[in-house]
Amino acid sequence: MARNVYVVEADGHATRLIEASQSTQALAYAARTTYAVRKASQQDLIKLLPAGIKVEKAIAEPELFEPEVKVDPAGNVVALAA
């Protein structure tokens, strides 16, 4: 499969160039190498809630490595599909 270089941008993060076979693979790779996820402990909640960090409810389970995304005709990732 042909590989392309994709620009991955996110608010508050550096713009990245990622070589991948499709835009969803580039986005998933960027997410896996930028974020870490773990279950919140009681100490996490005691520290973070008073600091103003609110609990967000996920509305759908993300796919493990290939999240569904919307892509414009030029091949740019426009938004994650709901």
C-alpha positions as CSV (number, residue, x, y, z in Angstrom):
1,M,0.0,0.0,0.0
2,A,1.3,3.5,-0.8
3,R,2.4,5.6,2.0
4,N,2.0,9.4,2.2
5,V,3.1,12.1,4.6
6,Y,0.3,13.7,6.6
7,V,0.3,16.9,8.6
8,V,-1.2,16.3,12.1
9,E,-2.3,19.4,14.0
10,A,-3.9,19.8,17.4
11,D,-4.6,22.7,19.6
12,G,-1.7,23.1,22.1
13,H,0.5,20.6,20.4
14,A,3.3,20.9,17.9
15,T,2.4,20.3,14.2
16,R,3.8,16.9,13.1
17,L,4.6,15.2,9.8
18,I,3.8,11.5,9.9
19,E,4.3,9.0,7.2
20,A,1.4,6.5,7.0
21,S,-0.7,4.5,4.6
22,Q,-3.8,6.5,5.4
23,S,-4.8,9.6,7.4
24,T,-6.5,7.5,10.1
25,Q,-3.3,5.6,10.7
26,A,-1.4,8.9,11.1
27,L,-3.9,10.3,13.5
28,A,-3.9,7.1,15.6
29,Y,-0.1,7.1,15.7
30,A,-0.1,10.7,16.9
31,A,-2.6,10.0,19.6
32,R,-0.7,6.9,20.9
33,T,2.6,8.8,21.1
34,T,1.1,12.0,22.6
35,Y,-1.3,10.7,25.3
36,A,-1.2,8.2,28.1
37,V,-4.4,6.9,29.6
38,R,-4.9,5.2,33.0
39,K,-7.8,4.8,35.4
40,A,-8.1,7.8,37.8
41,S,-7.1,7.0,41.4
42,Q,-8.8,8.6,44.4
43,Q,-5.7,10.8,44.8
44,D,-6.0,11.9,41.2
45,L,-9.6,13.0,41.8
46,I,-8.7,14.7,45.1
47,K,-6.0,16.7,43.3
48,L,-7.6,17.4,39.9
49,L,-11.3,18.2,40.7
50,P,-10.6,21.1,43.0
51,A,-8.1,22.4,40.4
52,G,-11.1,22.9,38.1
53,I,-10.5,19.8,35.8
54,K,-14.0,18.5,35.0
55,V,-14.9,14.9,34.2
56,E,-15.7,14.5,30.5
57,K,-18.1,11.8,29.4
58,A,-17.0,9.8,26.3
59,I,-19.9,9.4,24.0
60,A,-18.6,6.4,22.0
61,E,-15.9,3.9,22.3
62,P,-13.0,4.7,20.0
63,E,-11.7,2.1,17.7
64,L,-8.3,0.8,18.8
65,F,-6.0,1.7,15.9
66,E,-8.3,3.1,13.2
67,P,-10.6,5.8,14.5
68,E,-13.3,6.9,12.1
69,V,-12.5,10.4,10.7
70,K,-14.0,12.8,8.2
71,V,-11.6,13.7,5.3
72,D,-12.0,16.5,2.8
73,P,-11.5,16.0,-0.9
74,A,-7.8,17.0,-0.6
75,G,-7.2,14.2,1.9
76,N,-7.0,16.4,5.0
77,V,-8.6,15.2,8.3
78,V,-11.4,17.5,9.0
79,A,-13.0,16.0,12.2
80,L,-13.5,12.8,14.1
81,A,-16.9,11.3,13.1
82,A,-19.4,10.9,15.9
